[in-house]
Amino acid sequence: MYEIIHYLDENENDLYQDWLDGLRDRIAKIAVIKRVARVEAGLFGDCKSLQVLARRHR
């Protein structure tokens, strides 16, 4: 199992959560939440390693 760590800017704002909260398309928001949950479970699907701790998902 993996842990998703949200990036916080210098003012402690969670940029990912702000972006997710701003999505108006409900279907897209659900798809993003499901995809992140699968990554947390170790199911990376179609992705490419960029660095040791970073991956790009398609």
N, C-alpha and C positions, 0 to 999 in steps of 0.2 A: 504494500500500500504506500502511496506517495502523499505528501502534504503540499497543498497549493499555498504559496506565500504571496500575498498581495503587496504590490509596490505602493509605498506611501511617499508622497512628496515631502518637501521640507516643512509644510504646514500640517503634516499628518493626515492629508486627504488621501483616501483610497481611490486612486484613479480608475481602477478596474470596476469597482462597485459603482462609482459615479457614472461611468460609461454604461454599465449594465442597467442601472436605474433609469438612464435616459433613453434606452431603446423603446420605441413606441410599437414596434412590430412584436406582438405577443409570441407568435410562432418562432421568430428568430431568437427571442430571449430564451424561450424554452429549449431550443436547439443548443444554444451556447451553454446553458446550465447543465444539460444532459452530457454534452461533450466534455466539459470540465470534470463532471462527476466520473465519467469513464476514465479520464486521465488519472484522477486520484486513485482509482481502483487498479491502475497499472495497465489499462487497455489503451495503448497509444494509437493504434490504427495506422493510417498513412501519415508518417512524419519523417522528418530528416533532422539528425542531430546537428546542431550548430556549434555548441560548446559542451563542456562537461555537464552543466546544469541547465542548458537551454535546448529547446526543440522547436522546430517550426511545424505546425500542423496544417494540413491542406484541407 
